[in-house]
Every structure is written in structure tokens, then in C-alpha cells.
Amino acid sequence: MLRTAFAAAIALTLASTLAAPAARAQEAPSRAAVAPEFRLKGDTVSIPFVMVREFPFVEVQINGVKGKLMFDTGASEALALNQNPFKLPEGRAIGRGNFASGQSYDVILRPSVDDVRLPGGLSYDRVTTFRSQDAAQLERITPDFLGWLGYQFWDGYAVKVDYKASKATFYKGGPKAFLKGETVIAAIPFETPKLPNNPVLTAKIGDTDFETVLDTGQYGNLFADKATLEQLTAAGAITPTPGEKGAIDLKAAQFAKGPAIPLAKIGSHPIEGAAPFAKAIGLTSPRIMTLGYAFLRQYKTVWDYPNKTLYLLKR
């Protein structure tokens, strides 16, 4: 995971969230069957978020407990909870997950939680069949960490993420709805090789192709072999971030369609070797770039999942 608040512990929210579904248990329900009542409704819905470091959080109340859900495009399930702040009904273990630091945790499937309230009057009296885990490590990002708000909550919608306005807006109406009044800088096609919530693109750093993953639950980083990283550094495509020990700047990331985008402070350091989450999302390249806050904050972005297109809009 990348330059999260403590990268070594979580290894990208793709790891913090994919690690749990990766708990291999035949009796585990499909992601779509988890929290089936917890789905977005309406043609256009805006939800404000607050930033803690590079992470967007939605302030919520669940079963009388106030706190934050990470708005995490890297999370597949609509709702997953940190079990520590709650008194939850007994559940059953469906496997174990692992943080990148090597620590493991039980993945518990629980029958229900009541009274889930989101901003804007969105409320759910009861949500059934949801996953929970001990997420004490995430409490180090924000002590009132309650869990994750993930893709199945908004499946079928395009999502406009605006860090300047601190809100995510969900659209059923297609490009005519979410591009109205906007200035389009680029429309970049993407694929979802294995999981529908993880857009995958190709970008060049210098003359080198990187399979590229988007995820709001992280900062960004590079995974490649030592020779590639040394070559890019020698060419000036990667440079140290002034005053940020271990961080790197990218001169530019160039997409097949779209502008060359400079990226500052991406990653705590480039990582030699394979990305630990690659297989889970269907990546095959030995060179992987993950893009989160360092990239997304530069634009308004629309994640048009139904049409597999990422729009970069002028802020």
C-alpha cells in the first residue's frame, strides 16, 4: 500500500479491504450478498466527506455510535465495520485476513447492525449479513474509525469525486448528467480485469509502461524491479521530494489519452518487487503504479463505472 498514514502496516487500502475478502472460506457470501439493504437510491446523490491526511471519510452514526467510514473505492463490499467500537451480535468466522505488515485478523460475518445514518438524510434501519474485523490499526489514522463504505453501495452509478468541494456525487443519468457545466480535460478508458471496483489503466513513466490502479483509499506508489527504478531515477523521471524523506516525485505520468500529469510526493518510497495485491485485482505486469490522493486532488474526477471511463475535469 502506498503512502497511507502507515504504509507498512496496511499496504494500500486495496490491501486493507481486499485482504478480508481474500480470507478463503467457501461459506463466505459473495460481495454483492453482503449488506444487501445498504444500497444507494436516487438518480443524483451527493455525500460530503472530510479528509484525514490523504483519506476521504464520511461522517456517520451506526447503532448510536458516531464516527467515520472510509470512502474507499478499493473496498468491494458496501459496508464493512471495525468491530471495536460496537456491541455487535455474535457472528461466525469466515476466514482470516492479513495486513501487509504480516499481522492477521479474524474475518467475522455478523447477522445485522441497526440504525445506519449517513449525511443528507440517508438512513437504513437494519443492515444484515455484513463483515467485521478488528481494525485497531486504522484507528491510528482516526480514532473514531468505524469501517469502510465500498463499491457495492453505489454499484450502477458514476461517481464524481471533488476534493476541493469535499464531496462525492453519484449519478444514474450518464455523461449528460455528470458532465453538465464541466470542462473535460481528458476521458480515459479503463478496464476492470477481475474486480468491478478497481479501474485499471496503462500509463507511461518516461518510456516505461506501468499497469495503473486507481483507489481513493491511498496516496500512490510504484512497484517495479530494481533495474527499472534505477533507470527511471537516472533518467530524471523519478526524483526525491524536497524535504520529504523517502518520498518521490514523478516528472509525469502519461496516459494513452490525456495530459502528462506531474505527481508530487507519490509513495513513501518506490517498492522493489511485485505488488502484493496484483493477483487479487487481475494485474499481470511486473511494473505497477497506484494512484490515489496525489493524483486525484489535481482534478475533479468522474469514475464512470458503467461505461468504463475515467474523466478528468477542471477544478
Rosetta blueprint (number, residue, H / E / L):
1 M L
2 L L
3 R L
4 T L
5 A L
6 F L
7 A H
8 A H
9 A H
10 I H
11 A L
12 L L
13 T H
14 L H
15 A H
16 S H
17 T H
18 L H
19 A L
20 A L
21 P L
22 A L
23 A L
24 R L
25 A L
26 Q L
27 E L
28 A L
29 P L
30 S L
31 R H
32 A H
33 A H
34 V L
35 A L
36 P L
37 E L
38 F L
39 R L
40 L L
41 K L
42 G L
43 D L
44 T E
45 V E
46 S E
47 I E
48 P E
49 F L
50 V E
51 M E
52 V E
53 R L
54 E L
55 F E
56 P E
57 F E
58 V E
59 E E
60 V E
61 Q E
62 I E
63 N L
64 G L
65 V E
66 K E
67 G E
68 K E
69 L E
70 M E
71 F E
72 D L
73 T L
74 G L
75 A L
76 S L
77 E L
78 A L
79 L E
80 A E
81 L E
82 N E
83 Q L
84 N L
85 P L
86 F L
87 K L
88 L L
89 P L
90 E L
91 G L
92 R E
93 A E
94 I E
95 G E
96 R E
97 G E
98 N E
99 F L
100 A L
101 S L
102 G L
103 Q L
104 S E
105 Y E
106 D E
107 V E
108 I E
109 L E
110 R E
111 P E
112 S E
113 V E
114 D E
115 D E
116 V E
117 R E
118 L L
119 P H
120 G H
121 G H
122 L L
123 S E
124 Y E
125 D E
126 R E
127 V E
128 T E
129 T E
130 F E
131 R E
132 S E
133 Q E
134 D L
135 A L
136 A L
137 Q L
138 L H
139 E H
140 R H
141 I L
142 T L
143 P L
144 D L
145 F E
146 L E
147 G E
148 W E
149 L E
150 G L
151 Y H
152 Q H
153 F H
154 W L
155 D L
156 G L
157 Y L
158 A E
159 V E
160 K E
161 V E
162 D E
163 Y L
164 K L
165 A L
166 S L
167 K E
168 A E
169 T E
170 F E
171 Y E
172 K L
173 G L
174 G L
175 P H
176 K H
177 A H
178 F H
179 L L
180 K L
181 G L
182 E L
183 T L
184 V E
185 I E
186 A E
187 A E
188 I E
189 P E
190 F L
191 E E
192 T L
193 P L
194 K L
195 L L
196 P L
197 N L
198 N L
199 P L
200 V E
201 L E
202 T E
203 A E
204 K E
205 I E
206 G L
207 D L
208 T E
209 D E
210 F E
211 E E
212 T E
213 V E
214 L E
215 D L
216 T L
217 G L
218 Q L
219 Y L
220 G E
221 N E
222 L E
223 F E
224 A E
225 D L
226 K H
227 A H
228 T H
229 L H
230 E H
231 Q H
232 L H
233 T H
234 A H
235 A L
236 G L
237 A L
238 I E
239 T E
240 P E
241 T L
242 P L
243 G L
244 E L
245 K L
246 G L
247 A L
248 I E
249 D E
250 L E
251 K E
252 A E
253 A E
254 Q E
255 F E
256 A L
257 K L
258 G L
259 P L
260 A E
261 I E
262 P E
263 L E
264 A E
265 K E
266 I E
267 G L
268 S L
269 H L
270 P L
271 I E
272 E E
273 G L
274 A L
275 A L
276 P L
277 F L
278 A H
279 K H
280 A H
281 I H
282 G L
283 L L
284 T L
285 S L
286 P L
287 R L
288 I E
289 M E
290 T E
291 L E
292 G L
293 Y H
294 A H
295 F H
296 L H
297 R L
298 Q L
299 Y L
300 K E
301 T E
302 V E
303 W E
304 D E
305 Y L
306 P L
307 N L
308 K L
309 T E
310 L E
311 Y E
312 L E
313 L E
314 K L
315 R L
